[in-house]
């Protein structure tokens, strides 16, 4: 993967990729979790409704990590 890949995306619908180099010992397991945002105000996501509840990311992260 290139270190830097600029993008010109006027409709704001670009995508990307993540790469992680991970070494595991035989039998070792690793769990990776990802979080990303969808913006309900984006014109291509007009089917989504914005939440009327404030989101406390610190609480959500803590709840997720302690599940």
Beta strands, then each sheet from edge to edge (+ up, - down):
end
